[in-house]
Amino acid sequence: MSVDFTEKAKRYQAIDEIIASGRKLKWKQIISELRDKYNIKTSRTSFFRDIAELQEKYAAPIDTDFKTNGYFYTDPKYRLPRFYTDENAAKAAKLIKTLMDFVKGNPLYKEAQEVFESLSIENHDLTLENIRINKKPENDRIIFVGAPNNEISAETWRLIDKALQKNLVIVFDYQSLTDTTPHKRRVQPWQLIFDNGNWNLHALDVVKNAPRRYTLSEMKNLELTNEVFTLPKNYDFRKMTIGSFGCMCFDSYLDYKIHLHGYAARYSKKRIWGEEQKITEDKEHPGTDGDGIILSFRSNQYLSICRWVWQWADEAWPIEPPELVQDWLARRSRINRLDGIGEYS
């Protein structure tokens, strides 16, 4: 059964409200009220077809009074779930279905699907796959985009899901971006993080006794151990850093001051980048449009901030801390040395 997100759904909702009122109106009276109160025009044939469909597809306990022939619910508490009938809920369902594509194929999808289906009434086959989204322009007005997500094997998902549920230590081979060869890792899996199109495992490196993040698609030869660990109270990644620089962070915090102007300044004013954030006017370097600012905050995401400042090119430069300034200057020097190199025909 596909969920019907059409004008029919509006009629269903209106009919449900009328019958649930307990007034036991006859079919002619209901059709008149649909027209006068709800601005819904329907024929006698369509009305009886709707009643039959509500009874068959949605198990609506509709009956007619023996004396008056008026319609009523044999179960006075019954109401047609608004999930089926409400236009806004229909839009929300489409939105959820699109968002769920980000987690399709892993245990999180199954768990979320079970919650989603619990919104339906008993004996109704409502699944995410059964929600029909027609290929119409109005159904593509809200979308989710992100970086390409590397495929993760079903076995990897299965083992990580089990490890998270039972707090089991796992071992796997892993080659980080700074490694030349893979190394065996032994970790306590704490939390899954979706960041910039990739799934990452926030975990404790047992050997180094330090929190680390691992990209799931890069984990090889994953195995469960029988070692059970106690999840620490401060395991949540969100409590380890405040900001908008992804899932990479370190133990040490630094104080940052960054000049921004132009689009970079306008964009940055609308986000939280770290703790103790302040934005002040940069009177010394106002920029061509006079919109220069100094963004100040405290963070433990140094490498991500280095890349973030550099991506704004001529609209941003670091003021503090010294290591960020040196990194930026070194990058600029390397780019300057490339001037005139690599002419393309």
Buried (B, 14 or more C-beta within 10 A) or exposed (E): EEBBBEEBBBBBBBBBBBBBEEEBBBBEBBBEBBEEEBEBEBEEEEBEEBBEBBEEBBBBBBEBEEEEEBBBBEEEEBBBBBBBBBEEBBBEBBEEBBEBEBBEBBBBBEEBBEEBBEBBBEEBEBBBEEBEBEEEEEBEEEEEEEEEBEEBEEEBBBBBBBBBEEBBBBBBBBEEEEEEEBEEBBBBBBBBBBBEEBBBBBBBBBEEEEBBBBBBBBBEEBEBEEEEBEBEEEBEBEEBBBBBBBBBBBEEBBEBBBBBBBEBBBEBEEEEBBBEBEBEEBEEEEBEEEBBBBBBBBBBBBEBBBEBBBEBEEBBBBBBBEEBBEBBEEBEEEEEEEEEEEEEE
